[in-house]
Amino acid sequence: MDPRTLDGNAVAGTLNEIFGVEMTTAVGRCAHCGNRAPLGALLAYVGGPGIVLRCSVCSELVMRIMRRPDGSYLLDARGAGYIRI
């Protein structure tokens, strides 16, 4: 694993801002491989212009998050088959 890779718990605050609830324990399913796991178990990449969350099993993209200059967020969760809140 790349030493710059964090787990999904590293973005707990951002997820809470977006969803308004604790999300690291919410279970999601990877749309690519079917792995079911808490969002806190995803692989988090935070060094770029946004946040990238990847499946911890197949490394496919699950979620992308970008904060806009006006403070709103853009969220792409196409890689999640579902997220159970």
C-alpha positions in Angstrom: 0.0 0.0 0.0 1.2 3.5 -0.8 2.3 5.3 2.5 0.2 8.3 1.5 -3.0 6.2 1.5 -5.2 6.8 4.5 -8.4 5.0 5.5 -11.9 6.5 5.2 -11.8 7.6 8.8 -9.5 10.4 7.7 -12.4 12.2 5.9 -15.0 11.6 8.7 -15.4 15.4 9.2 -16.0 16.0 5.5 -18.5 13.1 5.3 -20.3 14.5 8.3 -20.5 18.0 6.8 -22.1 16.5 3.6 -24.5 13.9 5.1 -25.1 15.5 8.6 -24.5 12.2 10.4 -21.5 9.9 11.3 -20.7 8.1 8.0 -17.6 6.1 8.7 -19.7 3.3 10.2 -22.3 3.4 7.3 -22.0 0.3 5.2 -21.6 0.6 1.5 -21.2 -1.8 -1.4 -18.6 -1.4 -4.1 -20.4 -1.4 -7.5 -17.4 -3.0 -9.1 -16.5 -6.1 -6.9 -19.5 -6.2 -4.5 -17.4 -5.8 -1.4 -19.6 -4.6 1.6 -17.8 -2.6 4.2 -18.0 0.6 6.4 -17.0 3.8 4.6 -14.3 4.1 7.2 -12.6 1.1 5.6 -12.3 2.7 2.1 -8.9 3.8 0.9 -8.7 7.6 1.1 -6.5 9.8 -1.1 -6.6 13.4 0.1 -3.5 15.1 -1.4 -5.1 16.3 -4.6 -7.7 19.0 -5.5 -10.4 16.7 -3.9 -10.9 13.5 -2.0 -10.9 10.1 -3.7 -12.3 7.1 -1.9 -11.4 3.6 -3.3 -12.5 0.1 -2.5 -10.1 -1.6 -0.1 -10.5 -4.9 -2.0 -10.4 -4.0 -5.7 -9.1 -0.4 -5.5 -11.8 0.8 -7.9 -13.2 4.3 -7.4 -16.2 4.4 -5.0 -16.6 8.1 -4.3 -15.1 11.5 -5.3 -15.6 14.7 -3.2 -14.7 18.2 -4.2 -15.3 21.4 -2.2 -16.2 24.3 -4.4 -15.0 27.9 -3.7 -18.5 28.8 -2.5 -18.3 26.1 0.2 -20.7 23.7 -1.4 -19.6 20.1 -2.3 -19.7 18.1 -5.4 -20.1 14.4 -4.7 -19.8 11.5 -7.2 -20.7 8.2 -5.7 -21.3 6.2 -8.9 -18.9 3.5 -7.6 -21.1 2.7 -4.6 -23.8 0.2 -5.3 -25.5 1.6 -2.2 -24.7 3.3 1.1 -26.8 2.2 4.0 -27.3 5.1 6.5 
